């Protein structure tokens, strides 16, 4: 049986790891940080999603020398001038998804235009070379939290062309259209060319 290539996804977020595995498929083994026993915190000091994704990736690769991927994602809301953006993961001052969503909904209480987009920047270091893959999805922000699937801001984001939030859609549907799914599909297409 052909040996799989391994890519370490520089995250401890099990939802992201499962999503990546579902999209990349069987040819590559996607491992999380906990699975390989990597317990150092990876920095996110950048001013952009690109800078954060690359900083995490380079820190991990420098420490381990392993093939790896790292992402940073952000929710950009038009009436909030692009916020939370690079601060998406800890917009409320913590990484609590509920508190983050409540802050967004509170700040948007007077907004009539509710358009937004999710963006993912996926950085990959494979055999010493760096690659960047991006994905984004347009949509609108709801008035309230809806649904129990997904994670992060999924319960307040309705993707374009749908009337349900990411948290109301099945993982199978979300994995066909989310920002992360688009970036990972680009990665998966590129990986097909890797020997």
Secondary structure, 3 states (H helix, E strand, C coil): CCCCEEEEECCCCHHHHHHHHHHHCCCEEEEECHHHCCCCCCCCCCCCHHHHHHHHHHHHHHHHCCCEEEEEEEEEEHHHCCCEHHHHHHCCCCCCHHHHHHHHHHHCCCCCCCEEEEEEEEEEEECCEEEEEEEEEEEEECCCCCCCCCCCCHHHEEECCCCCECCCCCHHHHHHHCHHHHHHHHHHHHHCCCC
